[in-house]
Amino acid sequence: MRIVVIVFLVLIVGSLASALVFLLRDRGSRERTARALALRVGLSLTLFLLLMAGYATGFITQRL
């Protein structure tokens, strides 16, 4: 599960970086920037739901 979380975090940061590149390159068109940011939001929500489902099913436990 740790690997999945790390992969999702890398994808989220990559999507955010690509949105920054699109914002700087495409001065008039904002379609690619909006699409990259929407992908980042989707990945973040998916990661959140996976973490909640993992905790609810007992796959992720709380360590003290």
C-alpha angles and dihedrals in degrees: 000000000000091000092051091052092048092049091050092049091050090049091049093051090045091052091049091050092049090051089054091050091048090048092053096042102040103056097172104027119065098176097100092045092051091047092051092048091047089052089052091052091048092050091048092051092047091051091048092050092047091051092048092048091047092051093045093052094046095247088119116046131192115252124207 
